[in-house]
Amino acid sequence: MTQQGVLLTDTHIEDAFVEFQRVQKSYDGENLVVKDLNLAMPKGEFLTMLGPSGSGKTTCLMMLAGFETATHGEILLDGKPINNIPPHKRGIGMVFQNYALFPHMTVAENLAFPLEVRKLDKSTREAKVKRALDMVQMGAFGNRRPAQLSGGQQQRIALARALVFEPELVLMDEPLGALDKQLREHMQFEITRLAHELGITTVYVTHDQTEALTMSDRVAVFDDGRIQQLAPPDQLYEEPENSFVAQFIGENNTMEGVVKSIDGDTCLVQLDDGSEIDAVPINVHNPGDRTKVSIRPERVEFNKDRLHADAHTLKATVKEFIYMGDVFRFRMSVAGNDEFIVKTRNAPDAVRLQPGQEIDIGWLAKDCRALDA
């Protein structure tokens, strides 16, 4: 079902632990930054809210945390409405990009603070602080202050502080954005490992699609205040449900055209340059509909020996060859698109195409999706 050209995902889950019911948010009373959000999460799920700046993902996280108030709709935690419960009484752990550690406190004192707020006795606080520091491999750093730690170490402490009082729900807002690539990838693994080992329900906000795909059980792709698609990472990449998701998730080739005919699971598309290809009709309905067809770079084949008998071929001119170590990346001109990308694995028998070379390329119809225009 679609609404204003946007696909609405069935988000109902029995015994949902976190649930948004028709939630809206406006800051000025006129423009909605979150529009009729329906989203349900089971206990223990790691869900990522992914989208560009201004898409509504962070606002949703802040409403769940209690730092923003929903203009309309209900937010439930373990079946109970929490709209009117202040942040400090929701029992939710938070991890921010800027760490938000108290600079005048030691690491141990930072971790003990949320336990003091909850009025736990000293021996219990010390045991929980030690356990949390050991979880993030920072047991030897309890007496240091945040300024004496690297960025990665500070992020580990921020994570430990969110976990120290053993919350059932942890919210993370771009927590790895300030780290370098190698450390960020290591922390992605650490966070998902801890979340699954401890059985914590996690809502993670990022604009980094690779981060979302590698860490999540499911990903909610946001744009214009709505969830465009909610699915496991592999489904999101392999089966995008509209052209925004296809373009936003991973690298993608698009070509525009008109649907000539639809026959069950296949449609014939005439591209704007006159070429004709078969595709899977996703959200086109009638002959004459404009469409953007989507094909992933790694699904394109140009080695004649490997081209499937059923593959549709198009003429291509190689514009650029880029060596990327594990893969070769070619930029080609195909059907009027001068930015058509083809990727192939760097193997002993891999062909290195040269700029100016004219070749036939092809793919299977099942790998090509006819999406909204």
C-alpha positions as CSV (number, residue, x, y, z in Angstrom):
1,M,0.0,0.0,0.0
2,T,1.3,3.5,-0.8
3,Q,0.5,6.9,0.6
4,Q,1.5,10.0,-1.4
5,G,3.9,7.8,-3.4
6,V,5.6,6.4,-0.2
7,L,5.5,2.8,0.7
8,L,4.0,2.1,4.1
9,T,5.6,-0.9,5.8
10,D,3.5,-3.3,7.9
11,T,5.2,-2.8,11.3
12,H,2.9,-4.7,13.6
13,I,4.7,-7.1,16.0
14,E,3.0,-9.1,18.7
15,D,4.3,-8.2,22.2
16,A,6.3,-5.3,20.9
17,F,8.8,-3.9,23.4
18,V,9.2,-0.5,21.7
19,E,6.3,0.9,19.7
20,F,5.5,4.1,17.9
21,Q,1.8,4.5,17.1
22,R,0.9,7.1,14.5
23,V,3.5,9.5,16.0
24,Q,3.9,13.0,14.5
25,K,6.3,15.8,15.4
26,S,6.2,19.4,14.4
27,Y,8.4,22.2,15.8
28,D,6.5,25.1,14.4
29,G,2.9,23.8,14.3
30,E,2.9,23.7,10.5
31,N,5.6,21.5,9.1
32,L,5.8,17.8,10.2
33,V,9.4,16.5,10.6
34,V,8.0,13.1,11.5
35,K,4.8,12.0,9.7
36,D,2.5,9.2,11.0
37,L,5.3,6.9,12.3
38,N,4.2,3.4,13.0
39,L,7.1,1.2,14.2
40,A,7.3,-1.8,16.5
41,M,10.4,-3.6,17.8
42,P,10.6,-6.9,19.7
43,K,12.7,-7.3,22.8
44,G,16.4,-7.8,22.1
45,E,16.4,-6.4,18.5
46,F,19.1,-4.1,17.2
47,L,17.3,-1.6,15.0
48,T,19.0,1.2,13.1
49,M,17.3,4.4,12.0
50,L,19.2,5.4,8.8
51,G,18.7,8.4,6.6
52,P,20.0,11.7,5.4
53,S,20.1,14.9,7.5
54,G,16.7,16.2,8.2
55,S,14.9,12.9,7.5
56,G,13.4,12.6,11.0
57,K,15.5,9.8,12.4
58,T,17.2,11.7,15.3
59,T,13.9,13.4,16.2
60,C,12.4,9.9,16.6
61,L,15.2,8.8,18.9
62,M,14.9,12.0,21.0
63,M,11.1,11.4,21.4
64,L,11.8,7.9,22.5
65,A,14.4,9.2,25.0
66,G,12.0,11.9,26.3
67,F,14.1,14.9,25.2
68,E,11.4,15.8,22.6
69,T,7.6,15.5,22.9
70,A,5.4,13.9,20.2
71,T,3.0,16.4,18.7
72,H,0.5,13.5,18.1
73,G,0.4,9.8,18.7
74,E,1.7,7.4,21.4
75,I,5.1,5.9,22.2
76,L,5.0,2.7,24.2
77,L,7.7,0.9,26.1
78,D,7.0,-2.7,27.2
79,G,3.3,-2.0,26.5
80,K,3.1,1.2,28.7
81,P,2.7,4.7,27.3
82,I,5.7,6.9,28.1
83,N,4.8,10.2,26.4
84,N,4.4,11.9,29.8
85,I,7.2,10.2,31.7
86,P,10.4,12.4,32.1
87,P,13.7,11.1,30.5
88,H,15.3,10.2,33.8
89,K,12.4,7.9,34.8
90,R,12.3,5.9,31.5
91,G,15.3,3.7,32.5
92,I,16.9,4.1,29.1
93,G,20.7,4.1,28.4
94,M,22.0,6.8,26.0
95,V,25.2,7.1,24.0
96,F,26.0,10.3,22.1
97,Q,28.5,11.2,19.4
98,N,30.2,13.7,21.7
99,Y,30.5,11.2,24.6
100,A,28.9,13.7,27.1
101,L,31.3,12.6,29.9
102,F,31.7,14.8,33.0
103,P,35.3,16.2,32.6
104,H,35.8,16.9,36.3
105,M,35.0,13.2,37.3
106,T,37.2,10.2,36.9
107,V,36.0,7.4,34.6
108,A,34.7,5.4,37.6
109,E,32.9,8.4,39.0
110,N,31.3,9.0,35.5
111,L,30.0,5.4,35.6
112,A,28.9,5.6,39.2
113,F,26.8,8.7,38.6
114,P,23.7,7.0,37.1
115,L,23.9,4.5,39.9
116,E,24.0,7.2,42.6
117,V,20.9,8.9,41.0
118,R,19.2,5.5,41.4
119,K,20.3,5.5,45.1
120,L,22.3,2.2,45.0
121,D,24.7,1.5,47.9
122,K,28.4,2.0,47.5
123,S,29.4,-1.7,47.3
124,T,26.8,-2.3,44.6
125,R,27.9,0.7,42.7
126,E,31.5,-0.4,42.8
127,A,30.7,-3.9,41.6
128,K,28.5,-2.6,38.7
129,V,31.2,-0.1,37.7
130,K,33.9,-2.8,37.6
131,R,31.7,-5.1,35.6
132,A,30.8,-2.4,33.1
133,L,34.4,-1.3,32.6
134,D,35.5,-5.0,32.1
135,M,32.7,-5.4,29.5
136,V,34.4,-2.7,27.3
137,Q,38.0,-3.7,28.1
138,M,38.6,-0.6,30.2
139,G,39.1,-2.1,33.6
140,A,42.5,-0.4,34.2
141,F,41.2,3.1,33.4
142,G,38.9,3.8,36.3
143,N,41.0,6.5,37.9
144,R,41.7,8.5,34.8
145,R,39.7,11.6,33.7
146,P,38.1,11.8,30.2
147,A,40.8,14.3,29.0
148,Q,43.4,11.6,29.6
149,L,41.7,9.2,27.2
150,S,41.7,8.9,23.4
151,G,38.5,9.3,21.4
152,G,38.0,5.6,21.1
153,Q,38.6,5.1,24.9
154,Q,36.1,7.9,25.7
155,Q,33.5,6.2,23.5
156,R,34.0,2.9,25.3
157,I,33.4,4.7,28.6
158,A,30.3,6.4,27.3
159,L,29.1,2.9,26.2
160,A,29.9,1.5,29.6
161,R,28.0,4.3,31.4
162,A,24.9,3.6,29.2
163,L,25.1,-0.1,30.2
164,V,26.2,0.2,33.9
165,F,22.6,0.3,35.4
166,E,21.6,-2.6,33.1
167,P,18.9,-0.9,31.1
168,E,16.6,-3.0,28.8
169,L,16.8,-0.3,26.1
170,V,19.8,1.6,24.9
171,L,19.6,4.5,22.4
172,M,22.7,5.5,20.4
173,D,22.9,8.8,18.4
174,E,25.7,8.7,15.8
175,P,28.1,7.3,18.5
176,L,31.0,6.4,16.2
177,G,30.9,9.6,14.0
178,A,34.0,11.1,15.5
179,L,36.3,8.0,15.2
180,D,38.7,7.1,12.4
181,K,37.7,4.3,10.0
182,Q,39.6,1.4,11.5
183,L,38.5,2.2,15.1
184,R,34.9,2.8,13.9
185,E,34.8,-0.6,12.3
186,H,36.2,-2.3,15.5
187,M,33.7,-0.5,17.7
188,Q,30.8,-1.5,15.4
189,F,31.7,-5.1,16.1
190,E,32.1,-4.5,19.9
191,I,28.7,-2.7,20.2
192,T,26.8,-5.4,18.3
193,R,28.5,-8.1,20.3
194,L,27.7,-6.5,23.6
195,A,24.1,-5.8,22.6
196,H,23.4,-9.4,21.6
197,E,25.3,-11.0,24.5
198,L,23.4,-8.9,27.0
199,G,20.1,-9.2,25.2
200,I,19.7,-5.4,25.1
201,T,17.1,-3.8,22.8
202,T,19.0,-1.1,20.8
203,V,18.0,1.8,18.7
204,Y,20.9,3.2,16.7
205,V,20.8,6.3,14.6
206,T,23.3,6.9,11.8
207,H,23.6,8.3,8.3
208,D,26.3,5.8,7.5
209,Q,24.8,3.1,5.3
210,T,27.7,0.6,5.8
211,E,27.4,0.9,9.5
212,A,23.7,0.2,9.3
213,L,24.1,-2.8,7.1
214,T,26.9,-4.4,9.2
215,M,25.4,-3.9,12.7
216,S,21.6,-4.2,12.4
217,D,18.9,-6.9,12.7
218,R,16.7,-4.5,10.8
219,V,17.1,-1.1,9.3
220,A,14.4,1.6,9.0
221,V,15.3,3.9,6.1
222,F,14.0,7.4,6.7
223,D,13.3,10.2,4.3
224,D,11.0,13.2,4.5
225,G,9.8,12.2,8.0
226,R,8.7,8.7,6.9
227,I,10.0,5.2,6.9
228,Q,10.6,4.4,3.3
229,Q,11.5,0.8,4.0
230,L,11.9,-1.4,7.1
231,A,13.8,-4.7,6.5
232,P,16.8,-6.8,7.4
233,P,20.0,-5.5,5.8
234,D,20.3,-8.1,3.0
235,Q,16.7,-7.5,2.0
236,L,17.1,-3.8,2.0
237,Y,20.1,-4.1,-0.4
238,E,18.8,-6.8,-2.6
239,E,15.2,-5.8,-2.8
240,P,14.8,-2.0,-2.5
241,E,11.1,-1.1,-2.6
242,N,11.4,2.4,-4.1
243,S,14.0,4.5,-5.9
244,F,15.1,6.4,-2.8
245,V,16.1,3.3,-1.0
246,A,17.8,1.9,-4.1
247,Q,19.9,5.0,-4.4
248,F,20.6,5.5,-0.7
249,I,21.6,2.0,0.2
250,G,24.8,0.9,-1.5
251,E,26.0,1.8,-5.0
252,N,23.3,1.6,-7.6
253,N,22.8,2.2,-11.3
254,T,19.6,3.8,-12.5
255,M,18.3,4.3,-16.0
256,E,15.0,6.0,-16.9
257,G,12.3,4.8,-19.2
258,V,8.7,3.8,-19.9
259,V,7.0,0.5,-19.1
260,K,5.9,-1.0,-22.4
261,S,4.2,-4.1,-21.0
262,I,3.8,-6.1,-17.8
263,D,3.6,-9.9,-17.8
264,G,3.3,-11.4,-14.3
265,D,6.7,-11.1,-12.6
266,T,8.4,-9.3,-15.5
267,C,7.9,-6.1,-17.3
268,L,9.4,-4.7,-20.6
269,V,10.9,-1.3,-20.2
270,Q,11.9,1.0,-23.1
271,L,14.8,3.1,-21.9
272,D,14.9,6.8,-23.0
273,D,17.6,6.0,-25.6
274,G,15.3,3.4,-27.2
275,S,16.9,0.3,-25.8
276,E,14.6,-2.3,-24.3
277,I,15.2,-4.4,-21.2
278,D,13.3,-6.7,-18.9
279,A,12.9,-6.0,-15.2
280,V,10.9,-7.0,-12.1
281,P,7.9,-4.6,-11.7
282,I,8.1,-3.3,-8.1
283,N,6.0,-0.1,-8.0
284,V,5.0,0.3,-11.6
285,H,1.4,-0.8,-12.4
286,N,0.5,0.0,-16.0
287,P,2.0,0.3,-19.5
288,G,3.0,3.9,-20.1
289,D,4.2,4.4,-16.5
290,R,7.5,6.2,-16.2
291,T,10.1,4.3,-14.2
292,K,13.7,4.2,-12.9
293,V,15.2,0.8,-13.3
294,S,17.8,-0.2,-10.7
295,I,20.7,-2.6,-11.1
296,R,23.6,-3.2,-8.7
297,P,27.1,-2.8,-10.1
298,E,28.2,-6.3,-9.0
299,R,25.2,-7.9,-10.9
300,V,26.4,-6.7,-14.3
301,E,28.5,-9.1,-16.3
302,F,30.7,-8.3,-19.3
303,N,32.7,-11.5,-19.8
304,K,31.0,-13.2,-22.8
305,D,31.9,-16.6,-21.4
306,R,30.0,-15.8,-18.2
307,L,27.0,-14.0,-19.8
308,H,23.9,-16.1,-19.1
309,A,21.9,-17.2,-22.1
310,D,18.9,-15.3,-20.7
311,A,20.8,-12.2,-20.0
312,H,19.8,-9.0,-21.8
313,T,22.7,-7.2,-23.3
314,L,23.4,-3.5,-23.9
315,K,26.3,-1.7,-25.6
316,A,28.7,0.0,-23.3
317,T,31.8,2.2,-23.7
318,V,34.4,2.1,-20.9
319,K,35.1,5.6,-19.6
320,E,37.3,4.9,-16.6
321,F,39.1,2.0,-14.8
322,I,39.6,2.3,-11.0
323,Y,41.8,-0.2,-9.1
324,M,40.4,-0.7,-5.6
325,G,42.4,-3.7,-4.4
326,D,39.8,-6.4,-3.9
327,V,37.6,-5.2,-6.7
328,F,38.0,-3.5,-10.1
329,R,35.5,-0.7,-10.7
330,F,34.6,0.5,-14.2
331,R,32.7,3.7,-15.1
332,M,30.9,3.2,-18.4
333,S,28.5,5.0,-20.7
334,V,25.4,2.8,-21.1
335,A,22.1,3.8,-22.7
336,G,22.8,7.5,-22.3
337,N,24.1,7.1,-18.7
338,D,27.8,8.1,-18.5
339,E,28.0,7.2,-14.8
340,F,27.1,3.5,-15.1
341,I,29.3,1.6,-12.7
342,V,30.3,-2.1,-13.0
343,K,32.3,-3.9,-10.3
344,T,34.1,-7.2,-10.7
345,R,36.2,-9.2,-8.2
346,N,40.0,-8.9,-8.5
347,A,40.9,-12.5,-9.4
348,P,43.7,-14.1,-11.4
349,D,41.4,-14.3,-14.5
350,A,39.8,-10.9,-14.1
351,V,39.7,-8.8,-17.2
352,R,41.0,-5.3,-17.1
353,L,39.0,-3.2,-19.5
354,Q,40.6,-0.1,-20.9
355,P,39.0,3.4,-21.4
356,G,37.5,3.7,-24.9
357,Q,36.9,0.0,-25.2
358,E,33.4,-0.9,-26.5
359,I,31.8,-4.1,-25.0
360,D,28.5,-5.8,-24.4
361,I,27.2,-5.9,-20.9
362,G,24.3,-7.9,-19.4
363,W,22.4,-9.0,-16.4
364,L,19.5,-11.2,-15.4
365,A,16.0,-9.7,-15.4
366,K,15.5,-10.8,-11.8
367,D,18.4,-8.6,-10.7
368,C,16.9,-5.5,-12.4
369,R,14.0,-3.7,-10.6
370,A,11.5,-1.2,-12.1
371,L,10.9,1.4,-9.4
372,D,9.0,4.6,-9.1
373,A,10.1,7.4,-11.4
